[in-house]
Structure formats: structure tokens, C-alpha cells
Amino acid sequence: MSPEDAIDLARRAIWVAVLIGSPVLLAGMVVGLIVGLLQALTQIQEQTIAFVPKLVAMVAVLSLTLPWLITHMLQYTTELINGIPGRF
């Protein structure tokens, strides 16, 4: 395996990880921003008020995007395993 192949594999793995993690992280960020804004407006500074909505939103987004995430993971894994004979 050449260094270019190793760099390409690492780059692709990082990209797939970012792609898979982004929907859940974006949902948590958006809900956290909204809850933080509401807390600042109402001056209620309770930690559980910020935690529970983020957790619910992240679980909901994960359950909705799970088929898409699994499809991407399986596609990447299949391409990686099928490419082994040509790279080594």
C-alpha cells in the first residue's frame, strides 16, 4: 500500500464519520441554541432544562436518520473490503 492510498483511506474514513455524525450533532446544536436563548430570555438557569430537550431531539433525529446512516456505513465498509485485494 502506498502512502497515497493510506491518506485516501484516512480521508474517506474521516469524511464518512463526519457525514454520519452530523445530523445528530446539528440537531443537538440547534436545540441547545434555542433552549439557551429561551433560558436567557426568561432568566431560568436550570441545567436539566437544557439537557432533556437536546437528548430528546438527538434521539429523534437518530431514529429518523438511522436507515440512511446504516446505508452509508454499509456502503463504505463494502467498498473498503472489496478494495483490499487491489491495495495490498
PyMOL commands that set and color helices and strands:
alter all, ss='L'
color gray80, all
select helices_A, chain A and resi 3-42+47-82+84-87
alter helices_A, ss='H'
color red, helices_A
deselect
rebuild
show_as cartoon
